[in-house]
Amino acid sequence: MNDRFKLKALSSAIIAACISTPSFAAEDEAKDKEQTEVIEVTGFRGSLIKSINAKRFSDQVVDSIHAEDVGKSTDQNIADALSRITGVTVTETNGEGTRIAVRGANSSLNQISINGVALTSGGSGDAGELSSDQSVDLSAFSSDILSSIDVQKTAAADQDEGSLGANVVLRTVRPLNTRNNRKLLNGEVRYNQFNGNFNHRISGSITHKFLDETLGVVFTATDETQSTRRDQYNSNWDDRNVADNQIQAQYIRDSKTGEILSEMADSPFYQQPETEVQFLKPGSVEYRLNMDEQKRQTLTTGIQYLLGDETEFMLDLNYSKREQDIDNNRIQNQVYPGTRFNLNTDKQDEWHVLDTERNVLLKEFERKGRNKIYRQTSGVEDTTKVASLNITHNINDDLTASVLFGYSNTESQSKPNANVFLNGILQGNIVSNIPADTSDLPENHQDVIHELQPIGIDCTLSNICDITTTDALMDHVLRPGANPARDTAPNAGNVTDPSLYTFFNVSTNNDVTSDTAKSLFLDFDWLVDFAGVTKVEFGGKWSNRSKSLMSDRYSIGPGNVSDAESDIDSDIDFDDRAGVQQRVTYLDLLTDEAFPVDDFMDGIVSDSNQTSFLGGWGMVDPLKVFDLMQSGNIIPRDQLRFRSSPTNSRDIEQTNTAFYTKFNFEYLDSALTGNLGFRYIKTETDSTAYQELNYSGGRSSYDMYDLIYNKQLANPNLPICDYVLEDGLNYPDNDQNQFASNLPTSPCFDYHMVLDTEEMPAVEARGGQIYIHPDELMQDYYKLQVAYDTNGNVTDILRNDSFTTGARFAQTGNGGLWRDGSAWYDHTTNVSTLFDDGSGNLVTDPNAAVRFKKGSGGATHYNLLPSLTLNYAFSQDVIGRFGLSKTMARPRFDDLRPRKTLQEQTSGNSQGAFFNPNLKPLTSNNLDLSLEWYFSDTGMASVAFFYKDMKDFVQRTNQKYLALDAREYRNQKDENGEFFIPNVNDIEDLLIAPTPKPGTTLADEDWVETPATTGCLPVRTYVTVMGNALDLGCQTFDLETRINGRGTTTKGFELSYSQNFDFLPGVFSGLGAMVNYTFADSENEAEVNDAGEIQTPFPQPNTPRHSSNTTVFWEKDGIMLRLAHRYNSAQLVNESAFDGLGATWLDESDRVDFSATYRLNNKVTFTLQATNLTDEDRTTFMTSRNWVINGERLDEGNALTSNGDRSKIAQVIKTGRLFRMGVRVSF
């Protein structure tokens, strides 16, 4: 804590030299600067001197930025300014910095405060899927309100805990510390070269002192707008089984030689034309255009009052409001696996090209190209209010007390939004009928081109794939006047033809976040002189933070329009769901808007003339869908109600208490200084979130266990099921979501369940009923043989083989027995099935497929954090520093919620995810060493080493479980309106630990437990896989849980050099330079994947191994020119991308910025700034971790330490250049 009213002469001189803020009315500090190492990131002569002096007399490692560095340079954004500091990495959105990571600690592990008050935040991530954590989006705040920023990289006992990387302290102006009363007005015009739009920034500041300079007031207001354009390429590498991405060798050419693989003598597929080749490939490729706008207003007030010579009051009030409007257009091409829609007569060897060295398919065309059109209009509005009151009082000459009251609140709400998805209307079987050339066309083809135009993706020209489309129009049909959806066209891939596309789905998001933090700090400084101890600091804090977040996404499309029986939307009747999709077409949604740009994706994709839509396509209005919801009726959007799912809401509250003691000492005639401290912390967490059990909904699933064991459909001793009416099954209102009225009322035998034949089987009459003929049970096509006792109980499964003629109930043939598999649909989780509500009323249950209830959890944890700092002056110009500390940070809020979900899947294993409110705080043991040489008044060189051993990172583990069958327990509400699940106290109570059968392992998933013995949820199957051998056991759940587990180390060094070359003659004396370099090597502990294999250890995200900043400037006679370069080597983005099969990495990047200032006189200054002068893109590539090709796992390792393949591009973002021109006037 500072000695607020007693300044040493040297300290006063340093502080006076360190403050100069012509752009923000920043203060001339008249108070003792906290004993810290200050490395100022600036290119101005005065700032360089301040940096050197502050560093020389420091007591800790703190990198600082003063307001002039943000205002006069291109780094008007707080996050971008911080990126100039060693060890800091910035995450960008639309070319602007948003969140920071420091020395291997991601954004949620770094605490950011303003005037000592921790900032709150909105949600993180994509709209509709927001997550809740402690990170702060710095782009929400204007830099105009600041006087300085401190980045405290090493810890001391009196610092607020909560960070493993750095505490970032934002400070506003102290009005009594300014030289004079002042009024400032800033005006700036901004021009975005990429989108061609102009924007503005206007700010004003008034600073005034009253009552004989004992009362000071500062008021700052800003208003700014910024429009951006972002062209983006995304390649979603296929996360399906590689075995599904197989193509015969005779249909693939080698990318190097151009030869067909089966005809290449040196190919492993030589003379094996039908051998399936496996490879990696994009599952979809999309081009995006974002035209976004941001408005930001900020107000801040500071009131400083001195009550006599011993007491100071400082009140700070800050208000920030930000509105973001997002307009996104995108085109996506989704490629089906293999050759699903191609014909053997097609020239497929020209449609598939493989890079055999990398096992990557570079070109994939097909008859039925699945192109999709999207448009999203959305936005968010958030406000942040921060208030702090700091009271400092000198109790006597040796004892000073300070109390700080803090409050911060952020409210965030999504704006009206919609995201519409348009799909092609042509069906795959129709495209398959198109001849590959015109020779086989019928006589009525007319004078139009009907030649097949295959489409797909082509990456042969560069690593950025071309979406290759067709220019065929809907007029190209073989039978004019026929139904287009049942006619023939060369392809469905022309996105410029509205006739080829129709509405498929529209979604809207509802995101609401509220985050409130309250804090109280009490600090004491006691000057002593005992055994070398010069000052004892002690105190404590109490803080409380509560954050609630609800992030939901509602969709309207086939089968998921809101139901009339819902409590929320009971006033609207959404019947005829399929009609909604069929009646809303591309043309219905089309507007008269022109496509926003005429150079879409220019400089990203190759100019191959294969992509016909880059000039633009028809613009649609997503909100129009809501006006076309029902046939013949318009439902205004303000009357449309969606059924909100409360399961996406969560609340967390943390109460933290801390006490500390810190001893400052000096020895060896003050050559050795330092401090030793301890901080003791108590963290109490309470949280609520929903537990949810999701069943597969709809009408097309089968409960095969029920059909075999309860309904005895495979029992040949029973009569054949008698639903033989000529008209088939009688459904109420012809609705197959309901139970047919003429279903058998007693157990019966359905031969479609067991006989794999398309012919009518032989039957015989016995006792007036029809039975299967015994000879049929001797045939090889009797694929499912079940033994029953006389009571109808299953005693054995004698045979259970797959069908070869297709799915059960899908056989064709003559005969009088009705074959309709819908008779046996399982309706227990169908939201459209009518059931008795207990009062004799037949109603649907909108929650038929879900069971949910609110859960709660909490824990209390204690941490002791010691810290030691030593500073030794080897000489007048050389200083060494040593630091040891332990720091802590709390897990992400979302990881601490008691959220538990089980999600049934009807193909493969079901999924589950349990979060953990008992997670411990994360800790780090830190070592810092530095050596500094001050070789002149304006020259300094330093080297610093750091080491962090971070533990208890949140780790995801996977285990296999079964679950009790809770389908009969429908959701109910208690007297308070809260949902609950009857007979289920906690979803975790439904879990059953499975027992492998003798001779098997967990990996075999062959369990002793059955639905009969445990009441577990049986495996349910969709009709599309009914031809497979039946699984009559329990459904297996792959359950993901979160625990404290993995550790990571980060080590490295930092080099810094700063100097004004004022010793040079004449005009060259204005030259200067600042250079810094950071090397950071981080590595997580090795993990074992689901297959028991050890994964290659990965680095921490957002931690490049190499980063540097170089600033060259010239400043003389009121003119300042500055050229700044920032470099980051590659860095990890996501270690578990594409469903855990791969990892994504941001490739190395450069950025060059320029700024100039011309001071006309003491009142008027002009500025010019240009960012991203070289128009650099940001490229993300992918590497494999767990893809299996030809039976072997492909692990490409750590891309930062290997010379691995960086050509598998996942994303490219282009944001262009930004120019600013402004004037600053002081009064």
C-alpha positions, 0 to 999 in steps of 0.5 A: 500500500502507498504512503499517500502523504509522505513523498521522498524527494526522489519519488516525487521527481520520478512521479512528476517525470512519469506523467504527461497526458495531452490526450486524456488529461492524465495526472502529474502524480504527486503521490508515492508510486508503489514500489514496482518495476515499470516497463513503459511501452511507448515511443516518446522521449518523455515516456522512455525516461519515465520508464527507465527511472521507474524501473530503476527504483522499483521493487516488483515486476510491473509493466505499465502503460500511460494514457499517452501511449494509448491515445497518441499511438495506434493502440487506442484499444486497451487490449491492443496496447497491452499486446506491446508488453512482454508475455501478453497475448491478445485474442482479436475479433474483427481486427480489434483486441478483446481478451488477453492471456499472460505467460500461459494463463488464459483470459479467465485466469487473469484478473482485471480491475479499475481503481482496485475494483474487479471488473465484471463481464458478460458471456463468452463465446457464440450467441446462443451458446454463451459460457460464463467465466471471469474473463473481461472483454476489454473492447467494451471499455474506452481508453479515454477514461484512463490515466494508466494501466499496470500489469502486475506479473509477479505477486505480493501479499497485498495484491488482490488474488485471483490470477495465475498470469497477471493482475491488470489494474486500470487507473483513471485520473486523479483531479487534484494531481493534475497541474492545472484546470483543463478542458480537452476535446478530441475529435476523430474520423475513422475510415475502414478501407475494407468496407469503405465506411467512415466512423467517428470518435468524440471525447471530452474531458473537464478537470477542475479544482475547487476550495483552494485545491482541496476538492477536484472533479474530473468528468470524461465522456466519449462517443464512438462508432466503428464499422468493420468487415470480416471475410472469413474462410472456414474448413470444418474437418470431418469429425466422422469416422474416417472409414466413412470417407472411403473411395475406391482407388480406381476413382482417385488420382494422385495430386503429384503425378495425375495418375489413377491410384490403382494404375500407379506402379508404386502405389499400395493400391496398384491393380486393386481398383476396388480397394477403399482408400482412407484419408482426411478431408474437410466435411464442409467448407464455408465462406463468410462475410460479416458487416458489423457495427459497434457503438460505444458510449462511456461516462466517468466521474472522479471526485477527490477531496482532501479533509485536512492534511491527514484524510483523502476521499476518492470517489470514482464512477464509471459507466460504459454502454456498448451496442453491437450489430452483426450482419453475417452472410455465408455460403457452405458446401457440405460434402457427403462421405464417399461416393454416395450419390455418384454413379459408376459410369461417372468420370469419378477419377476426375472428381477426386484428387488425393495428396498421398503424402499427407493422406488429404483429399484435395478435390471432391466433386459429386452429383448432388452438391449440398450447398447451403445459404445462411444469413444472420442478423443479430447483436448484443447490448451490454452496460457496465457500471463501476463505482469505488470509494477510497478513503485514506487516513494518516492515523499518525506519522507512522500508521496509515489506514485505507478503506476501499468500497467497490461495486461493479455490475454488467448487464448484457442482453441479446438484440432481436435476431434471427439466423435463417438456413436455406437448403437445396430443394432437389433430391439426390435420386433426381440428380442421379438421373442426369446423364453425364453428357448430352448424348442420352438426353430425351427428345424433349430436352429443348435448346438448353444445356442439360449436361451434368455439372458436378460440384464440390470443393477443390483444394488443388490450387492452394491450401484454401479450398474453392467451393466449386458451384454450377451456373445451371438455373432452374430452367434447366429441367427435362420436363417443363411444367413439372414439379421442380422438386421432382424434376431434373436439373444439372445440379442444385449448387447455383446459389444465385438461383432462388428457385433452387433453394427453400427455407429449411430452418430459422433460429433465434437466440436469447442471451441474458447475463447479469454479473455483480461484484461487491468488495471491501478492502481494509489496508494498513501501512505501519512504518517501523525500524526493527532488524532491517524491517522498514514497513509492515503492511497488513489488512484484509478484504471481503468480496462477493460476486454473483453471476447469472447467465441464460443462453438459449437457442430456439429453432423453427424447422421440420418437426420443432415448431413450438406446440400449442399445449406449451404453457408459454405459447398456448395462444398460438396454434402451430399445426402443419409443421411440414407445411411451414418448411414447404411454403416458405421459399427463398423467393419469399425471403428475398429483399431488394438489398444489394450484396454489400461488397463486390470483392468478396473473399478477394485475396483469400480464395484463388481466382480459379473461375470455379466459384461463380457466386463471389460477386454476391447472391440474393439477400434474404431477411431472416426475420421474414420467416416469423411473418410466414409461419402458418399457411394463410396467416401472418403471425407478427413477431411480437406475438410469436412466443417460443418455449424457453428451456430453463435448463440453459440458465445457471447462477453462481455466487462466490464469497471471498475473504482474505487476510495478509501481512507483508514485511518490507526490509532493507539491508547492506546499506539499502543495496538489498531491499525486498519484502516477505508476505503471506496471504490467506484466502477463503473461497466459498462457492454456491451455484445452481443449474439444471440437471437434464435427461434428454431422450431421443424425441420424434416418432421413428425410434423403436424400443427393441427390448420392449418389442422382443421381451414384452410384446413378444414380436419374435415369438413364433409360437404366437399368432401372426399380428392381425393388423391386416385391414386393406387400408392399413393402420387406422391413425387418428386424423391420419397422424402417425404420431398417435397410436393406431386404433386397430393395433393388436391388443394381445401379444403376437408374432410379427414375421417382419421382425425375424425373417429376412425375405422380400417374399410373402412367407408361408402361413397356416391356420390353426384354431381360427388364427394365422400362424407362421408355417414351421418350414419358414423357421427352418430357412436361412433367412430366419435371422432373429431366433428368440427362444420363449418359455410357455409364459412368454419369457425370453430364455435365450437369443439363438441367432441375431444376424443382420438383414441383407434385404434392408431394414425390418418392416421395409421388405416388399412383396405380395401378400395380404398382411400389412407391413407397416413398421410405424405400428411399433414406433415407441411414442414414449418420448414423442412431443406430438403424441397425445396422452391422458393428463390424468383428468381425462384430457388428451394433450401433448407434452412439450417436454416428453423427450426431456426430464429436468430439475434444478440442482445446487452445489457448493464448496469452501476452499482455503489457500495460503499464498507466500511471496518473497521479493529481493532486489540487489544493486550490484552497482549504481547502474546494474540491478538484479531481482529475485522473486518467489511466489505462489498464486491462485485463480478460481475455476471458470464459473461454468465449470463450477455449476452443478449442471448434469446432462444425459443425452440419449443417442439412437446410434452409437453410445449416448453422451453425458456431461457432469460439471463439478461445483467442488473444484479446487482453485488453481495454483501456481508456484512462480520463480522470477529472475532479472538483471537490468543495466542502465547504461545512460539516462535514456538507455536501458537493457534487461533480461528476465527469466520466469518459471511457472508450475501451475497445478489443478487445471480442470481436466475432463475425464470420460467413464462409461455408465448405464442409466435407469429408465426414467421415461415413465417419470414425466416432469411435474411442477411443485407448489412454487412452479419449479420443475421436478422429476418424480422419484428422482432426487438427483440425475446422478442417482440414475447412473449404474456402474456397468460390469463387463462380462467374464473375459471382456473389458470395459472397452468391449462394452459387453455388460452383465446388466440387462434391462430386465435385471437392473431396469436400465434404459434399453438401446433404442434404434431408428428405422434407418438401422433396423436391418442391423443385428439388434442390441437388446442390452442397456444403453451405454453412456460416455460420461464426461466429468470435470476434475482437478488434475492436469498441471502445466509448466511455463518457462521462458525469458524476456529481453528488453532494450530502450534508448533515445538516440539524443546523442546523435547530431542534428535531426537524427537526435530525435530518433529512438527505439524500443525492442522487446522479445519473449520466449515462452515454452509451456507444456501440459502434463501428458494425458491418456485418450479414450483408447488408453494411448498417451497423447503428445503433451500440448502447450498452453493456449494463446502462448506463442514460443516467440513474440516481439515488439519493435518500435522505431520513432522520431520526435522533434519540434512538435512532430512525432513519427512512429512505426511499430511492428508486432510479431507472434509465432504460432500458438495453440487455439484449441487442443480438442477441436473437431470432436477431439480428433484434432487441434487448431493452431493460429499461425505466425502473424505480423502486424505493422502500425504507423502513427504521426502527431503534429503539434500546431501549438500548445492548444491544438494537436493533429494525429494520423494513425494507420493500423495493419499497414501490410493488410495481414490475414490471420490463419488457423491450421489443423493437426491430427491428434486422434484420427485413425487412418488404416487402423493407425492413430495419426498423432501429428504432435505439438506444432510449435516444436515440430516441423509438422504439416501446417497446410490443413487450413481451418480458418482464414480471417481478413479484416483490412486496414483502418485509418484515423485522423483526429484533432485534440484541442485543450482549453 
